[in-house]
Amino acid sequence: MIERRGGRAVVIGASIAGLATGRVLSDHFDQVTIIERDRLPEEPVVRRGVPQGRHAHVLMAAGMRLFSHWLPGLVDDLVSGGAVPVRSGDLLWHQGGDYWRMPDAGHPGISMSRPLLEGSIRRQLVRDRPNVSVTDQTAVDRLIVADGRVIGVRCEGTEHRADLVVACTGRNTRFLDHLSQDGFSVPEVSAIHLDMAYGTRLMRRDPDQHDSVLALVVADPAGGHRIGTLVPVEGDRWIVTLGAFHGDAPPTDQAEFEQFARALPAPVLADILTRSKALTPVLTLRMPTSQRRHVERMRRSPAGFVVLGDAICSFNPVYGQGMSSSALQASALGRAIERHGPTSPALPKDFYRRAAKVVDVPWRIAAAADFADPRTSGVRPRGTDLVNRYIATVIRACHTSVPVTLRVLRVQNLLARPESLMTPVMAVRVLLAARRSSAADRYPRRWLARPRAASGPTPDTGGEDENR
């Protein structure tokens, strides 16, 4: 049991990042106030401040483990709200010209809409942690700075004093900009220009369709780099999200949206659109760049204040790493507080160093995938081209090898570092398995059944040992 050290903390923003941060801070402060400018609805509906909330979201295993630990009743609450339990074996993943061999990875997941997840976390947090309160429809105007530290926030003319303020305001970094006027550092920014556009439609999920199936289809970047995802959510619905890079935006017309899906290298998403009833029009969103702010390099930052979540790194959303990254950053903040205390001037620098380590893995994964498209520009992480050549081989190996797929799933779910795919034993396995890939489309004829093992080369099941 962590002993609280008294004091008060303020979290700006009731996003997933803000709620995770509030939960972590509740172990260290007597009072934690989360301040949100939006009205927070009781029902699971998209709110104005989270326009991406209507699109498909996936909480990676690393994030789900943290939230399940912090809020033990969360999974039951989500399931009672209609969330769909899934296993990795229920995932249809088509990339590199074929379906992946998809075993049960041993870390079951749960699929739901972003509003359901956010609302459930908020309810559980306030119920389980009586020292946490959430105030909505309140905008933070500015930070209060005195003697080189942040001592609170001003909201609509009212001051709220705090020993620590954490800004979880997404890509909006106006508080960092305000601090620069007081002589504090502005972080360097690495930007990747990808002009990502995606469109989403909610579809009715009929009883004769497999409730627990997710699907991911990725087209060859050299041929256009289109991506599609299919996610089962509460209310017997599918969320179908199609995305593309560099101006190739999914259309909003129903027939053209289906044609866009039909152009993907596997027909599963287009078949859903053809067979299911549409519940909404196509809703679109654009993201010109992925951005990483190198807060760990700042020479001078005030005590009593840190930023967290998308303010540090906002990924290409198609990789589904943002929520889990925010949860891991919040956990890192807790460790920094345990080491230094919540009011120490050393806290911000240590937390930013820890957060950089959290962000580095998903940033490298996402950046490598983005730069596989030759039209992508920006700050290219060192060794990206070499990594992409190897990852192309890994993808082909996933067509035939269960152990390789298991290792990739662990990396994708932020449970293992990318280097684990490059050990000598794994590299040999990857090369041998990739040679067996026929890269032939083996889309199952039976509706959404799992792909059957193809005749021809024998798939590498490897038993249950992913280290073979």
N, C-alpha and C positions, 0 to 999 in steps of 0.2 A: 504494500500500500504506500503510495507516494504521499508524503506529508506536505500539505499546502503551506505556503509561506505568507499568506495573507494578501492584501492588496486587491486591485481591480484591473481587469483587462477589458479593452474594447476591440471588437472585430468589426471592420467595415465590410459589409457584404454578406448576405446569407446564401451564397452559392454553395455548391458542394465543397469547395475549398474553405469557405467561411465556416461552414458547419463542422467540418473535420477539425479546423483550427480551434473552434469553440470547445469541442469535446476535449482536445488535448490540453487547452489552457485551464479547463475546469479542474484538472488534477493539481494545478499550481497556484490558483488564485481563489480567493473567497468569493469573488463576484466576477462574472464574465457577461458582458453585454454585447450582443450581435445587433448591429444597426443596418437596416436594409431600406433603401429608398422606395422599392416597389411595395405594392400591397401583396402580401403573401396569402394566397388563397388556401382555404381548407381542403378543397377538392383538387385532384391532380390535373391541373390545366396549365398550359404554357403561360408564363408571365412575360411582361414586356421586356424586362431586363435580361432575359435569357432567350433571345430569338432562335438560337440553335437548339432549344429544348424540344422543338417539334420533330427534329430529325433523329435518326437511329443513334442510340448510345449503347455502349458496352462497358461495364465495369470489370476491369481485368481482375484476375485472381488475387494479385497482390493487394489491390484496393479493397476487394471484398473481404479478405482476411482481416484487414485492419478494422473496417467498419463492423464486422461481426464480433471482433474482440472488444471494441469500444462500446458497442450497443448490442448486447447479447440477444435482445428480442427483435432485432431488425429483420432478419430473414423471415421469421414467422409473420411479422407485420406485412412484409412485401407479398408473401404468398397469399395471405388473407385478402390482400388488395387485388389479387389476380395475376401477380407476377408468375412467370413460367420457369420452373426449374429445367435446366438443360445440362447436358454433359458434352464434353468435347467430341465424343463419338456421334453426337447429333448434329455436328457441324459439317455442312457441305462446302468445301473450300476448293475452288477451281482457280489455279494460277499456273502459269508456265505451260499451258496447253493440255492440262489434264487435272483430274481430281486428286487430292492428296489422300494418302492412306491415313484415316482419321481414327485413332484408337481412343479409349477412355484414358484421359491424362491423370485421373485421380483427384482433380480439384473441381468438383461440380460447381456450376455457375447458376445464375438466375437472370432472366431476361425481363425487362420492363421498360416503360417509358421514362424519360428523364424527370418529368413532373412527379410521377409516382415515387421514384427513388428519393428525390429531394424532399418531398412532403413527408415520407416515412422517416427519413433521417431526422428531420426537424422535430417531428412529434416525439420520437424516441429520445432525442437529446434533451428536450425540455422536460419530459417525464422522468427520465433517469437521473438527470443532473440538476437538482434544485437550485444550484448556484449559477445556472445559465438562464438568461432571459433573451428573448428576441423581440426587437422593436422594429416594426415595419412602417412604411410610408414616412420615413424620416431620412432626409439627405444630410450627409456630412459636408459642411461648407469648406472647412479647412482644418489643418492641424494646429495645435497650440504648441509653440516652441519657446523654451526658456532655458538659458544657460547651456546651450548645446544639446538639449534633449527634448524629445516630444513628451509633453505632460498631459495630453488629452486631445479632444476634438471639439469643434464648435458646430452645433447643429441648429440651424434656424434661429440664431441668436442666443442659444443656450450652450453653456460650456459643460462638458462631461470630462472630468479629470480621470486619468488612468496612469497606472505604472507601466503598462505596455499597450501599444496600439498596433494592430496587425491589419494591413489593407489587403483584402481579397476582392479586388474590384475588376478582375479580368484584365483585358489588354489596356484598359484605361489606367495610365500611370500619372495622372495629374498631381498626385501627392508627391511623387518623386520630383516632378517639375517644380512644384512649389518650394520644396526643400532646397532645390538648387539656387533659389533666390536668397537663401540664408547661408550660402557658401558651401553647401554639401555637394557631394559628387553626383554626377549623372552617369548611369551605367552605359557602357558600350553595348551596342545592339548588333547581333548577327541576324540577318534577314535572308530568307529564301523566297524568291519570287516565283510563285506557282499559279497564281490566278485560279484558285480552286473554286469551282461552282458546283453546288449540289442541289438536287430537288428531291422532295419526299412526298409520298402519298400514303395515307392510311387505307388499308383494304380490310374487308371482312374475312375472318379466318373461319372457314367452314368446318364442321365437326369431322368430316371424312379426311381432312388434311392433317398431317402429323403436327401436333401442337408444339413439340419440343425441337423442331428443326430450325437451325439458323443457316444462312447461306452467305458466302462471300465469294464474289467473282471479280477477278482482276485481269484486265486486258494487258497485252504487251505494251509497255510504255512507248516503244518505237512506233507502234501502230495507232497511237491516240491516247493511251493511258486513261481508259475509262474504268470505273470501279462501281460495283453494285453490292448492296447489302440487304439482306432480308432478316428481320428480327421479329419473333413473336412477342406480343405484349398483352397486357391486361385487356379485358373487354372483348376477348375473342377477335383480336385484330392483328394484322401484320403492319409493320412499318417497312416500306420499301424505299430505300434511299439510293439514288444514282448520282454519281459524281464524275467530274472530268476536269482536266487541267487546261490552262492556257486558252481560255475563251471558248472552249467546246462545252457550253452550258447545256444541261438537260432542258428540253422544252417543257412548257407548261400545258400544252395541248395534250389531251388524254391519249389520242391515237399516236401522236408523235413521241410521247413519253414511252409508250409501249414499244415503239419501233427502236427508240434509243436503247432500251433494255434488250431488245432482240438482237442488237448488234454486238452485245457482249459475247465472249467465246463460249458461254454455257447458257442454256435457255431457261434455267430454273426461275429467275426473277420475272422474265417475260411471261412464263407460263402462269405464275401467280397473278400477274396483272390481267391476263386473259380470262382466267377461271374465276376470279374473285370480284366481289362488288366493291366499287370505290366508295369510300366514306368521306373523302375530302378532295378538294382540288390539289394540284401539284403546288407545293410551297417551296420556294427557293431561297438560297442564301449564298453569298460569295465571301471568299476569304483570299485577299490578294497575296498575303505573305504569311509564312510561319516566322515567328520571332523569338529570339532568345536574348534576354537582357542579362549581361554578365555582371550581376550584382556582386559576385564574389571578387571582382577586380576593383571595386570602388575604393578609393583611398580614404574617404571620410564619409561616414554616415552617422546620423544622430542616435544616441541611446534612446531606448524606449519606443522604437519603431522599426518594423520590418514589413516588407511586402511578401506575398506568397501566392502560389498558383499561377494563373495565366499572366500575371504581372511579371513573373520571372521567365516563364516560357509558355508560349501558345503554339501548340503543334498543329500540323495538318489534321483535321478532325477525323479523317477516314481511318486512322490507325487506332482510334479508341483509347489513347493513353492518357488523355488530359486529366480525367477524374482520379485515376489511380496515382498519377504523378503528384497531384495536389495532396492526396491522403498521405503519401510517403513524405512529402515536404513537411506536412503538419507533424508527423511523427518525429522527423528530424528536429523540428523546432522544440518539441518536448525534451529531446535529449540535450539540446543546447541549454535549455533552461535548467535542467537537472545539474549540468556541469557548472554554470556560471551564476545562476540565480536570475530571476525575472527582471531585475533592474540594473544589472551589470552593463557598463559600457562595452564590455567585450562580447556581449550576446549577439548583436547584429552580425558582426564579422564572422563569428563562428557559425551561426546559423546559415549565412549565405554560402559559406564554404561547404557545409553539409548539403544544402539544397542543390548546389552545383553538381555534387556527386550523384544525387537522386536524378537530376534532370539529364545528366550526360548520356545515360544509356538510352532512354526513349528518344532523345534528340538525335543521337547518332542513327538509331534505327529508322526514324522517320525521314531524316535528311538523306540517308542513303537511298531509300525508296523514292523520294522526290527527285533526286538527281539521276535516277535511272531514266527519266524522261530527258532527252537532250535539250529540250526547250527551257528547262529550269535554270535559273540564274541566281546568283547571290553568293554568300559565304559558304564555300564548300568545305566540310570537315576534311582534315588530312586523311588521305588513304581511301577516300570514298570510291574512286573508280576501281581500285583493287578489290575493295570489299564487295562492290556490286557484282563484279565478275564471279566471285566466290559464291555470293548469295544466289545468283542465277543457277549455279550448280546445286546448291542446297535445295532450291525449289524443285528442281527435277528429281532430286533424291527423295523428296517427300511424296512423290508419286508412287514409290514402291517400298519405302522403308518406314516401318513403325518407329524404331528408335530415333531416327532423324526427326520425324514429325514431333515426337514427344519432346525432344530437346528444343526444337523451334517454338513449340507452344509454351515452354517454360520461359524462354527468352521474351516472347511476345507478351506474356502475362507478367513480366517484370519480376519473375521468380529466379532468374538466372541471368548472368551477364553474357553479352554476345560472344565473348572470348571462349565460352564453353562449347561453341560450335566449331572452334578452330583448334582444338587439341589434336595431337597426331592421330589418336585412335578414331576420333570422330571424323577427321578429314578423310581418312582412308575409307571409312564407312560411307561418307557422302559421295566420294568419287565412284565407288563401286556401285552404289545404289542408283546414282544418276545415269550410269551407263545402261541400266535396265529400263529406264523410263521410255515408254513409247510415245509420250506426249500426245496420245490419241484421246479424243473426247469419249469418255465412257459414261455419259449421262444416263442414269438409270431410267429404264422404260416405265417401270411402275412409279406411280405418282409419289415423288419425294422419298422414295426408298433410298436407302444408303447405297452408294456405288458398290457393285459386285467386283470381286477380284477378277481382273481380266485374264483371259487365257494368254499363254505365251510366257513371258518372263515371270519367274516365281517371286512374289512380293517378299520383302525382308520384314518378317514380323518381329524377329528378335525376341520372342517371348514377351515378358513384361519388363525386361531389363533394358532401360534406355541407355545404359552405359556400354552396351555391347559394341 
